[in-house]
Amino acid sequence: MDMTGLFVAGTDTGVGKTLVSAALLYQWSRAGYACAGMKPVATGAILTEDGLRNDDATVLMQAGSVQMNYAWHNPCVFADPVAPHLASMEAGCAIDLKQIKHAYHRLRNQTSRIVVEGVGGWFVPIDNQRTMADVVRMLGLPVILVVGIRLGCINHALLTVSAIQNSGSRLCGWIANTIDPNMPFLEGNITTLVQSINAPLLRVIPWQKERNALLAANNCPTIPWDL
């Protein structure tokens, strides 16, 4: 298992994977580590004069202390904001695991720490046969799970934990991200998850009023994690 980096997974899309990934990068940068963020697969991008650019991948690139060519941080990027296998089919460009692995090693060779952020949930398909779980297995990374605390989070979290463990990956910890400021029985839901997940709760992140991802990540509470 590659202990120079970690993979940030989520119970769903929009649960705070980018927030947590960027917060870790800021934290490590301030501690003096050479670190970089990577988004192997991203959907939902705008066309710029430099090519397609995805907001989450750009945040990760900017949050790290090591910034290389965009293509190394985000080797597979698609315009349509849909599941990766559909976006790649629409673009007529298959998602290449070898390309992802090559980009990862380019970043790793320049850094001491890497955060790799997933897309969507654990089993989001990247083609007709493979999912993001195959990317994690290929890279051999330990996993942090971001649980978006909202209605339905217990079921989503426990299903994802089971999927991660059954995929042969190592779940090192999880983060409760309060994405619904009016969540009823907030503490009760988190307590239930603590009792049910066989991995440590690393941090409860309070609801973030700041909508700018970089600012929100910079102001995020410290996440107790050391590779």
C-alpha positions as CSV (number, residue, x, y, z in Angstrom):
1,M,0.0,0.0,0.0
2,D,1.3,3.4,-1.0
3,M,1.7,5.4,2.2
4,T,2.9,8.6,0.5
5,G,-0.7,9.4,-0.4
6,L,-4.3,8.9,0.4
7,F,-7.6,8.7,-1.5
8,V,-10.6,10.8,-0.4
9,A,-13.8,9.1,-1.2
10,G,-17.4,10.3,-0.5
11,T,-20.8,8.8,0.2
12,D,-22.1,10.7,-2.8
13,T,-21.5,13.7,-5.0
14,G,-21.5,17.1,-3.2
15,V,-20.6,15.8,0.2
16,G,-17.3,17.8,0.6
17,K,-14.6,15.6,-0.9
18,T,-12.9,18.7,-2.4
19,L,-13.2,20.6,0.8
20,V,-11.5,17.9,2.8
21,S,-8.9,17.2,0.1
22,A,-7.9,20.9,-0.1
23,A,-8.0,21.3,3.6
24,L,-5.4,18.5,4.0
25,L,-3.2,20.1,1.3
26,Y,-3.3,23.5,3.0
27,Q,-2.5,21.8,6.3
28,W,0.5,19.9,4.9
29,S,1.7,22.9,2.9
30,R,1.8,25.0,6.1
31,A,3.7,22.2,7.8
32,G,6.4,22.4,5.1
33,Y,5.6,19.3,3.1
34,A,5.9,19.1,-0.7
35,C,2.3,18.1,-1.5
36,A,0.0,18.0,-4.5
37,G,-3.7,17.3,-5.2
38,M,-5.0,15.0,-7.9
39,K,-8.4,14.5,-9.4
40,P,-7.9,11.5,-11.8
41,V,-11.3,11.8,-13.3
42,A,-13.5,14.9,-13.4
43,T,-16.8,15.7,-15.2
44,G,-18.3,19.1,-15.6
45,A,-15.7,21.3,-17.1
46,I,-15.5,24.6,-19.0
47,L,-13.5,25.1,-22.1
48,T,-10.7,27.7,-21.7
49,E,-7.9,28.8,-23.9
50,D,-5.8,26.2,-22.2
51,G,-8.4,23.4,-22.7
52,L,-11.0,21.9,-20.4
53,R,-10.8,22.9,-16.8
54,N,-12.7,21.4,-13.8
55,D,-13.4,23.6,-10.8
56,D,-12.6,20.9,-8.2
57,A,-9.4,19.8,-9.9
58,T,-8.3,23.5,-10.1
59,V,-8.9,23.9,-6.3
60,L,-6.8,20.9,-5.5
61,M,-4.0,22.1,-7.8
62,Q,-4.0,25.5,-6.2
63,A,-4.2,24.2,-2.6
64,G,-1.0,22.1,-2.9
65,S,2.5,23.4,-2.5
66,V,3.6,21.6,-5.7
67,Q,1.8,22.7,-8.9
68,M,2.6,21.0,-12.2
69,N,1.0,20.9,-15.6
70,Y,-2.8,20.7,-15.2
71,A,-2.9,17.3,-17.1
72,W,-0.9,15.7,-14.3
73,H,-3.4,16.9,-11.6
74,N,-6.4,16.0,-13.7
75,P,-5.6,13.5,-16.6
76,C,-9.2,12.6,-17.5
77,V,-11.5,15.6,-17.8
78,F,-14.9,15.9,-19.6
79,A,-17.3,18.7,-20.3
80,D,-20.6,17.1,-19.4
81,P,-21.5,17.1,-15.7
82,V,-22.6,13.4,-15.7
83,A,-21.3,10.0,-14.6
84,P,-17.8,9.5,-16.0
85,H,-18.6,6.5,-18.2
86,L,-21.4,8.6,-19.9
87,A,-19.2,11.7,-20.2
88,S,-16.4,9.7,-21.8
89,M,-18.7,8.0,-24.2
90,E,-20.1,11.4,-25.3
91,A,-16.6,12.7,-25.7
92,G,-15.5,9.6,-27.6
93,C,-12.5,9.3,-25.3
94,A,-12.1,6.2,-23.0
95,I,-10.8,6.7,-19.5
96,D,-7.3,5.1,-19.5
97,L,-6.1,3.7,-16.2
98,K,-2.5,3.6,-17.5
99,Q,-2.7,7.4,-18.1
100,I,-4.0,7.9,-14.6
101,K,-1.2,5.8,-13.1
102,H,1.4,7.7,-15.1
103,A,0.1,11.0,-14.0
104,Y,0.0,9.9,-10.4
105,H,3.6,8.8,-10.4
106,R,4.7,12.0,-12.1
107,L,3.2,13.9,-9.1
108,R,4.5,11.4,-6.5
109,N,8.0,11.8,-7.8
110,Q,7.9,15.5,-7.0
111,T,6.1,15.3,-3.7
112,S,6.2,13.6,-0.3
113,R,2.4,13.6,0.1
114,I,-0.5,13.4,-2.4
115,V,-4.3,13.6,-2.0
116,V,-6.3,11.9,-4.7
117,E,-9.9,12.8,-4.8
118,G,-12.6,10.6,-6.2
119,V,-15.6,11.5,-8.4
120,G,-19.1,10.9,-7.1
121,G,-19.4,7.8,-4.9
122,W,-17.3,4.7,-4.5
123,F,-18.8,2.6,-7.3
124,V,-19.3,5.4,-9.9
125,P,-18.5,3.6,-13.2
126,I,-15.7,4.8,-15.4
127,D,-16.6,2.5,-18.3
128,N,-18.8,-0.6,-18.8
129,Q,-16.7,-2.8,-16.6
130,R,-14.7,-0.7,-14.1
131,T,-15.5,1.8,-11.4
132,M,-13.6,4.3,-9.3
133,A,-12.8,1.5,-6.9
134,D,-10.5,0.0,-9.6
135,V,-8.6,3.3,-9.7
136,V,-8.0,3.1,-5.9
137,R,-6.9,-0.5,-6.1
138,M,-4.5,0.3,-8.9
139,L,-2.9,3.2,-7.0
140,G,-2.9,1.2,-3.7
141,L,-4.0,4.1,-1.6
142,P,-5.5,4.1,1.9
143,V,-8.9,5.7,2.0
144,I,-10.6,8.5,4.0
145,L,-14.4,8.6,3.6
146,V,-16.2,11.9,3.7
147,V,-19.8,11.4,5.0
148,G,-22.2,14.2,4.1
149,I,-24.3,14.6,7.2
150,R,-27.9,14.9,5.9
151,L,-31.0,12.8,5.8
152,G,-30.1,9.3,4.6
153,C,-26.4,9.6,5.6
154,I,-26.4,6.5,7.9
155,N,-27.5,4.2,5.1
156,H,-25.2,5.8,2.5
157,A,-22.2,5.7,4.9
158,L,-22.6,2.1,6.0
159,L,-23.1,0.9,2.4
160,T,-20.0,2.8,1.3
161,V,-17.9,1.5,4.2
162,S,-18.9,-2.1,3.3
163,A,-18.1,-1.5,-0.4
164,I,-14.7,0.0,0.5
165,Q,-13.8,-2.9,2.7
166,N,-15.1,-5.5,0.3
167,S,-13.1,-3.9,-2.5
168,G,-9.9,-4.8,-0.6
169,S,-9.0,-1.2,0.2
170,R,-8.1,0.0,3.7
171,L,-10.4,2.6,5.3
172,C,-8.2,4.6,7.6
173,G,-10.8,7.0,8.9
174,W,-13.9,9.0,8.1
175,I,-15.0,12.7,8.4
176,A,-18.5,13.9,9.2
177,N,-19.2,17.0,7.1
178,T,-22.3,18.9,8.1
179,I,-23.7,19.9,4.8
180,D,-27.3,20.4,6.1
181,P,-27.3,23.2,8.7
182,N,-30.8,22.2,9.8
183,M,-30.1,18.5,10.1
184,P,-32.4,17.0,12.8
185,F,-30.7,14.9,15.4
186,L,-27.3,15.8,14.1
187,E,-25.4,14.5,17.1
188,G,-27.5,11.3,17.2
189,N,-26.7,10.5,13.6
190,I,-23.0,11.0,14.1
191,T,-23.1,8.9,17.3
192,T,-24.8,6.1,15.4
193,L,-22.1,6.3,12.7
194,V,-19.3,6.3,15.3
195,Q,-20.8,3.1,16.8
196,S,-21.2,1.5,13.4
197,I,-18.1,2.3,11.4
198,N,-15.0,0.3,12.3
199,A,-12.6,3.2,11.6
200,P,-11.9,6.4,13.6
201,L,-13.9,9.6,13.2
202,L,-11.2,12.1,12.3
203,R,-13.2,15.3,12.4
204,V,-16.7,16.8,12.5
205,I,-16.7,19.7,10.1
206,P,-19.3,22.3,10.9
207,W,-21.5,23.8,8.2
208,Q,-19.5,26.1,6.1
209,K,-21.1,29.4,5.2
210,E,-18.2,30.2,2.8
211,R,-19.0,29.2,-0.7
212,N,-15.5,29.8,-2.1
213,A,-13.9,26.3,-2.0
214,L,-10.4,27.5,-1.5
215,L,-11.3,29.9,1.3
216,A,-13.5,27.3,3.0
217,A,-10.7,24.7,2.9
218,N,-8.2,27.2,4.2
219,N,-10.5,28.0,7.2
220,C,-11.4,24.3,7.8
221,P,-10.6,22.8,11.2
222,T,-7.4,20.8,11.3
223,I,-7.8,17.2,10.3
224,P,-5.7,14.9,12.5
225,W,-4.0,12.8,9.9
226,D,-0.3,12.0,9.4
227,L,1.0,9.6,6.7
